[in-house]
Amino acid sequence: MSTPNPTVFQLPSIRLSDERSPIFLDVIRWMMAWKLDGHIEQLYIDNLHGAQEVANDTGAIIAPNHVSYWDSCLFFTLSELLSKRAFVFVKQDTLERLSFLRWCGAIPLNTNSSTQAHIQLKQGSRLCTDPTQLWIFPQGEHRPAHLSALRFKRGVTKLAEHTALPIIPVAIQYLYKDSEKPIAYVSFRDPLPHHASVTDIEAEVKRGLQDIDAFHLGKDNDRFIAHYKRKMQQRENLPTRI
C-alpha cells in the first residue's frame, strides 16, 4: 500500500526586483488623470505636505480605506505627489489576470491564504531599498465609507512589523455637491509608529472621514486644499442646467 505524498507548501510567486517601467508608468498616470478629468469634479487633499515629508525621509506604509474603483486611479495621482518610489499590494488573482500591473508597482497579495499573504508581505518589504511608499488597502475590498465598522485586516500591521516603517492612515471619500460629478476627498493623517494596532489605524481613518464631512458641509474651510480641476469643458445637459 503506497503512502500518499506529503503536501508540499509552495512559496507564493513574487519578484523582488523593482519591475516598474518609467515609460509605462507615465502612460498609466496619464490615463488615470484623463479618467479623473472626465469623472471627478474636484480633488481636495488634507495634510499632503506632512505625508510628503515622511515618504521622502524614511518611507511609509500608506493605509487608506477602500471605497470604490476610483481609489486605484487616485493611487497613481497621490503616490506621484508624495515621492518618486511607490508600490501597491494588489490581490494575487487580479495580478495574475493583469500581469502588466507589475510595471507600475503592483505587488501580489493572496487574500485567500493568510499564510501566503504574510510571506508576500515579508518579501515585498525587501523592496524598501530607498525611501518607499508601500500602499496597502487593509479592508481588502470595497466598503462604503459611511459604515462605522471599517473592518481593517491585520496585514497592514504585519507589513509594518517587517519594514519598521511609520504608518500613514488615509481617509478617502467621494461626495456630491453642486455637480453631477463627485468630489474626491483625501485626508492624510499624521504618521503612526510601526507598532501601532489595527484599532489605532482605524481610529485615525474615522477621524479623517469626520474631517471630510465637516469640510464638505462648510464647517472647516482651512484644512483641505484643491489639487485638481476638471479640464474637460463638457456642455451641461438639460437636467444640470435646471
Secondary structure, 3 states (H helix, E strand, C coil): CCCCCCCCCCCCCCCCCCCCCHHHHHHHHHHHHHHHHHHCCEEEEECHHHHHHHHHHCCEEEEECCCCCHHHHHHHHHHHHHCCCEEEEEEHHHHHHCHHHHHHCEEEECCCCHHHHHHHHHHHHHHCCCCCEEECCCCCCCCCCCCCCCCCCCHHHHHHHHHCCCEEEEEEEEECCCCCCCEEEEEECCCECCCCCHHHHHHHHHHHHHHHHHHHCCCCCCCEEEEEECCCCCCCCHHHHC
